[in-house]
Amino acid sequence: MSAQVVPSLTANDGAGEVLHGLSADDGHAGYESPQTPPLVVEVRQACIDDIAQLVNLQFEVYPPSGFPPINRWNASSLEKHQRVFAPGQLVAEVDGRIVGAATTMIGRSERFEKPHRFLDVIGSTRLNAHVPLGDALYGVDICVSPFFRRRHVGRALYDARFALQAALSLPFFYA
């Protein structure tokens, strides 16, 4: 099985739609207001040059005041993810800014089907449990900037994961 690059995907969230009756004008960051232009999200495979932005995104999504360091990927872990399974490391960009990311690995479905502890099933924060010839894509992590939530960024990342699953002919996906 050979790894393939994830095709660039775009998502348009429908300008002018107010979600749940809230808007950014009401102080609800991430919600659309009627004046919000269409949002184009491009998903691509992450690269080493993205690591600084990804570390910053981790702090934006998982602030130190509420999350211990183990909840955030650091630069060393992100570099390891690239070496272990580069096609499974995805970023979502809006106007060239990384606003979301997904970490993915391959494993054996029987490992994911039974109750498990997160760090055990991924093999630590360095994805040591990645099995290149496994039968399942495992969604390790997904994060979206608070300012871009409810704008279809997460959906675009999941669509890219499903495209990767299909490209690799993996019959199972777990998250």
C-alpha positions in Angstrom: 0.0 0.0 0.0 1.4 3.4 -0.9 0.6 6.6 0.8 -1.1 9.2 -1.4 -1.3 13.0 -1.0 -4.7 14.2 0.1 -6.4 16.2 -2.6 -7.1 19.8 -1.8 -10.7 20.2 -0.8 -12.8 23.3 -0.5 -15.9 24.0 1.5 -18.2 27.0 1.1 -20.3 27.7 4.2 -23.1 29.7 2.6 -22.8 33.5 3.2 -25.4 35.3 5.2 -26.6 32.3 7.2 -27.0 33.0 10.9 -26.3 29.8 12.9 -28.5 29.2 15.9 -29.7 32.8 15.9 -26.3 34.1 17.1 -23.9 36.3 15.2 -20.4 37.6 15.6 -21.9 41.0 16.1 -23.5 39.7 19.3 -20.1 38.8 20.6 -20.3 35.1 19.6 -17.0 34.6 17.9 -17.1 32.0 15.2 -20.7 32.5 14.4 -21.7 34.0 11.1 -23.4 37.3 10.8 -25.5 38.3 7.7 -22.5 40.4 6.5 -20.1 37.4 6.6 -18.7 36.7 3.1 -18.5 33.1 1.9 -15.7 31.1 3.7 -13.4 29.0 1.5 -11.6 26.3 3.4 -8.7 24.6 1.7 -7.4 21.3 3.2 -4.0 20.0 2.4 -1.3 17.7 3.8 0.7 19.4 6.5 4.4 19.9 6.1 7.3 20.6 8.4 7.1 24.4 7.6 3.6 24.4 9.2 4.8 23.3 12.6 5.2 26.7 14.2 1.6 27.7 13.1 0.3 24.3 14.4 1.9 24.8 17.8 0.3 28.3 18.0 -3.1 26.7 16.9 -2.7 24.2 19.7 -2.4 27.0 22.3 -5.3 28.8 20.7 -7.5 25.7 20.9 -6.2 24.3 24.2 -5.2 27.3 26.3 -2.8 26.7 29.2 -5.4 28.0 31.7 -7.7 25.0 31.0 -5.5 22.3 29.6 -2.4 20.6 30.9 0.6 20.4 28.4 -0.2 16.7 27.6 -3.4 17.9 25.8 -1.3 19.9 23.2 1.0 18.6 20.5 4.4 20.2 20.8 6.9 20.8 17.9 8.7 17.5 18.6 5.5 15.4 18.4 4.3 17.2 15.3 7.6 16.5 13.6 7.3 12.9 14.5 3.8 12.7 13.1 5.2 13.9 9.8 7.9 11.2 9.8 5.4 8.4 10.9 2.5 9.2 8.5 2.8 12.5 6.6 -0.4 12.0 4.5 -2.5 11.7 7.6 -1.4 15.1 8.9 -3.8 17.7 7.6 -4.3 21.5 7.8 -7.2 23.7 6.9 -6.4 27.1 5.6 -8.5 30.2 5.1 -6.8 32.9 3.1 -3.4 31.3 3.7 -3.8 31.1 7.5 -4.0 27.7 9.2 -7.3 27.6 11.1 -7.7 23.9 11.7 -5.7 20.7 11.8 -6.3 16.9 12.0 -3.9 14.2 13.1 -4.5 10.8 11.7 -2.8 7.4 11.8 -3.4 3.8 10.5 -3.9 0.9 12.8 -5.7 -2.4 13.2 -9.5 -2.1 13.6 -9.6 -4.7 16.4 -7.5 -2.4 18.5 -9.9 0.5 18.1 -13.2 -1.6 18.5 -12.7 -2.5 22.1 -12.5 0.0 25.0 -9.1 1.6 25.2 -7.1 4.5 26.6 -6.3 7.2 24.1 -2.5 7.3 24.7 -2.3 3.5 24.7 -4.1 3.2 21.4 -2.0 5.9 19.6 1.3 4.8 21.2 2.0 8.0 23.1 2.0 11.5 21.6 4.4 10.4 19.0 2.0 8.0 17.2 4.2 5.0 18.0 1.2 2.6 17.4 0.9 3.6 13.7 0.7 0.4 11.6 1.3 1.1 7.9 -0.4 -2.1 6.8 -3.4 -1.8 9.2 -7.0 -1.8 8.0 -8.3 1.3 9.7 -7.7 5.0 9.6 -7.9 6.5 13.1 -8.7 10.1 13.7 -6.4 11.0 16.6 -7.1 14.7 16.9 -8.9 17.5 15.2 -8.9 21.1 16.2 -10.3 24.3 14.8 -9.5 27.9 15.9 -12.3 29.2 18.1 -12.7 32.1 15.6 -13.5 29.7 12.8 -15.8 27.2 14.5 -19.2 26.6 13.0 -17.9 27.6 9.6 -17.4 24.1 8.2 -13.7 23.9 8.8 -14.1 20.6 10.8 -16.3 19.2 8.1 -13.7 20.0 5.5 -11.1 18.2 7.6 -13.3 15.2 8.1 -14.0 15.1 4.3 -10.3 15.1 3.7 -9.9 12.2 6.2 -12.6 10.2 4.3 -10.9 11.0 1.0 -7.6 9.7 2.4 -9.4 6.5 3.7 -10.8 5.9 0.3 -7.4 6.6 -1.5 -5.7 4.1 0.8 -8.5 1.6 0.4 -9.0 1.2 4.1 -12.3 -0.4 5.0 -12.6 1.2 8.5 -12.5 4.7 10.1 -12.5 5.4 13.8 -12.3 8.6 15.7 
